[in-house]
Amino acid sequence: MGKIALLFAILFCIPAMTSVSYASEQAQPQVSKELKAQLLGSPVFIQIFKEERTLELYAKMGNEYRMLGSYRICNFSGGLGPKRQEGDFKSPEGFYSITNRNLNPNSHYYRAINIGFPNAFDQSKGYSGAMLMIHGDCRSIGCYAMTDGYIAEIYQYVEAALQNGQAQVNIHIFPFRMTEANLQRHRFSSYYPFWRSLEPGYAYFVRYHQPPAVAVVNGQYTVSAPLQLNSGTPVVSQFALTEPK
């Protein structure tokens, strides 16, 4: 009788443990409307997932970044894979950061945020292109196009954060959520080595709910913890991101 009970426990517990592990890599729940309004002016962070056509906006709350909103991307061009050259119609993938200079409140596409392509990594690879945006009007050639309503809200929080003292806003763009299952699903793609190199940056945010510090060293992304967590506890772990040649 004891063995039968143990068997039932195993059968019921395994799915539960699997769901917890899987859920840990999914989008956070959004904050309430009341709290969302109070967080205007707080530091923000953006993640984009191409395959899901999703942009996620986060704001800093205490020691963590909490999700303010998840927004459907109207359109992006070129399918999955990083942008490499002018005219390939690709939308960028990688780690980008912006300042006030990247904001355009009078864009032909309503509001626009210049992603900052090419960044130092792109330049080290000889990638070319310019004026790659997150903007409104639902039309895209190499950009991430949103509805005007969505870009208005995203733009408002980014602008308020920068005006309130945030030095730069990080925008991390992934082809999909960088789970092991998704990476294995795309393991035969020619982009797989590059996508695999982005995973530590994704994993850091999943684990700590804070965007990592990203630099480019010798043509490679280097992802590390910020100098200190907000609790004051230094974090010394570091992950090297490499793209095989």
C-alpha positions in Angstrom: 0.0 0.0 0.0 2.9 2.3 0.8 4.5 1.7 -2.6 1.2 2.6 -4.4 0.9 5.8 -2.4 4.5 6.7 -3.3 3.8 6.0 -7.0 0.8 8.3 -7.0 2.9 11.0 -5.2 5.6 10.8 -7.9 3.0 11.0 -10.7 1.4 14.1 -9.3 4.5 15.9 -8.1 6.6 15.7 -11.3 4.2 17.8 -13.4 3.9 20.3 -10.6 7.7 20.7 -10.3 8.0 21.0 -14.1 5.4 23.7 -14.3 7.1 25.8 -11.6 10.4 25.6 -13.4 8.8 26.5 -16.7 6.8 29.4 -15.2 10.0 30.9 -13.8 11.0 31.8 -17.3 7.7 33.3 -18.4 6.6 36.9 -18.3 5.9 38.4 -14.9 2.4 39.5 -14.0 1.7 43.1 -14.6 1.4 45.6 -11.7 -2.0 47.1 -10.9 -3.2 50.2 -12.7 -2.8 52.2 -9.5 0.8 51.1 -8.9 1.6 51.6 -12.6 0.6 55.3 -12.4 2.8 55.7 -9.3 5.8 54.3 -11.1 5.9 57.0 -13.8 9.4 58.5 -13.6 11.0 55.3 -12.2 13.9 53.7 -14.0 12.6 51.4 -16.8 13.8 48.5 -18.9 12.5 47.0 -22.2 12.6 43.5 -23.5 11.4 42.5 -27.0 10.6 38.9 -28.1 10.3 38.7 -31.9 8.6 35.3 -32.2 5.9 36.3 -29.7 5.6 39.8 -31.3 5.8 41.1 -27.8 7.4 44.2 -26.1 7.6 44.2 -22.3 8.1 47.4 -20.3 9.4 47.1 -16.8 9.9 49.7 -14.0 12.1 49.6 -11.0 10.3 48.9 -7.7 12.5 48.4 -4.7 15.2 46.0 -5.6 13.5 44.6 -8.6 12.0 45.5 -12.0 8.3 44.8 -12.3 6.3 44.6 -15.5 4.2 47.7 -16.3 2.8 46.3 -19.6 3.1 43.7 -22.3 2.4 45.2 -25.8 1.6 43.4 -29.0 4.1 44.4 -31.8 2.1 45.3 -34.9 4.8 44.6 -37.4 8.5 43.9 -37.8 10.3 42.8 -40.9 12.8 40.2 -42.0 11.8 37.4 -39.7 14.0 36.0 -37.0 17.7 36.7 -36.9 19.9 39.8 -36.3 20.3 42.7 -38.6 23.6 42.6 -40.4 23.5 45.0 -43.3 21.7 48.0 -44.8 18.8 46.8 -46.9 18.4 43.3 -45.5 15.1 44.4 -44.0 15.9 42.8 -40.7 14.9 44.2 -37.3 17.9 44.2 -34.8 18.5 41.6 -32.1 20.9 42.1 -29.2 21.6 44.4 -26.3 21.0 48.1 -26.8 20.8 51.2 -24.7 19.3 54.7 -25.3 19.4 58.2 -23.9 17.3 61.3 -24.5 19.0 61.8 -27.9 17.3 58.6 -29.1 13.8 60.0 -28.5 11.7 61.7 -31.3 8.3 63.0 -30.2 7.6 64.4 -33.7 8.2 61.3 -35.8 6.4 60.7 -39.0 5.4 57.5 -37.2 3.8 59.4 -34.3 6.5 58.7 -31.6 9.8 57.0 -32.1 12.6 55.6 -30.0 15.9 55.0 -31.9 17.2 51.6 -30.7 20.8 52.6 -31.3 21.8 50.2 -34.0 24.6 49.6 -34.8 25.9 49.2 -31.2 29.6 48.4 -30.4 29.0 44.7 -31.0 27.4 45.3 -34.4 30.2 47.7 -35.4 32.8 45.1 -34.5 31.2 42.7 -36.9 30.9 45.3 -39.7 27.1 45.3 -39.6 25.5 48.4 -41.2 22.2 50.2 -41.0 20.7 53.2 -39.3 17.4 54.7 -38.0 16.1 51.4 -36.5 13.2 52.4 -34.3 10.4 51.4 -32.0 7.6 53.6 -33.3 3.9 53.9 -34.0 1.8 53.7 -37.1 2.0 49.9 -37.4 4.3 50.0 -40.4 7.8 48.6 -40.4 10.9 48.2 -42.6 13.5 47.0 -40.1 11.7 48.7 -37.1 9.4 47.5 -34.4 6.1 49.1 -35.1 3.4 49.5 -32.5 0.0 51.0 -32.4 0.0 54.7 -31.7 -1.7 54.1 -28.3 1.0 51.6 -27.3 4.0 53.7 -28.4 2.5 56.7 -26.6 2.5 54.8 -23.3 5.9 53.2 -23.8 7.4 56.6 -24.9 5.9 58.4 -21.9 7.5 56.0 -19.4 10.9 56.0 -21.1 10.9 59.8 -21.4 9.9 60.3 -17.8 12.6 57.9 -16.6 15.3 59.7 -18.5 14.1 63.1 -17.4 14.0 61.9 -13.8 17.7 61.0 -13.9 18.1 57.5 -15.4 21.3 57.7 -17.4 20.2 55.2 -20.1 17.4 52.8 -20.8 18.4 49.3 -21.7 16.5 47.6 -24.6 17.2 43.9 -24.9 15.9 42.2 -28.1 15.6 38.4 -28.4 14.3 36.2 -31.2 12.2 34.3 -28.6 12.3 33.6 -24.9 15.7 32.1 -24.4 14.6 28.9 -22.7 16.5 25.7 -23.3 13.4 24.2 -25.1 13.2 27.2 -27.5 16.9 27.1 -28.2 16.8 23.4 -28.9 13.8 24.0 -31.2 16.0 26.4 -33.3 19.3 24.5 -33.0 19.6 23.9 -36.7 19.3 27.6 -37.6 22.4 29.3 -38.9 21.7 32.0 -36.3 21.9 29.5 -33.4 25.4 30.3 -32.2 24.5 34.0 -31.9 21.2 33.2 -30.2 22.9 30.9 -27.8 25.3 33.8 -26.9 22.3 36.0 -25.9 21.0 33.5 -23.4 23.1 34.6 -20.3 21.7 38.1 -20.6 18.2 36.8 -20.7 18.9 34.3 -17.8 20.3 37.1 -15.6 17.1 39.1 -15.7 14.9 36.0 -15.1 17.0 35.1 -12.0 17.5 38.6 -10.5 14.7 40.7 -12.0 17.3 43.3 -12.8 18.9 44.0 -16.2 22.5 43.0 -16.3 25.4 45.3 -17.2 26.4 44.6 -20.8 29.7 45.6 -22.4 31.5 44.7 -25.6 35.0 43.4 -25.1 37.1 42.2 -28.1 34.0 42.0 -30.3 32.1 39.9 -27.8 29.2 40.8 -25.5 30.1 40.5 -21.8 27.3 40.2 -19.4 27.9 40.9 -15.7 26.0 42.0 -12.6 25.6 45.7 -12.0 28.2 47.1 -9.7 25.9 46.6 -6.8 22.5 45.2 -6.2 20.2 47.8 -4.7 20.4 45.9 -1.4 24.1 47.0 -1.3 25.3 43.4 -1.8 28.0 43.2 -4.4 27.5 40.5 -7.1 30.7 39.1 -8.7 29.3 36.5 -11.1 30.1 37.1 -14.7 29.1 35.4 -18.0 31.1 35.7 -21.2 28.9 35.9 -24.3 30.7 34.7 -27.4 29.7 34.3 -31.0 31.8 31.7 -32.7 33.4 32.9 -35.9 
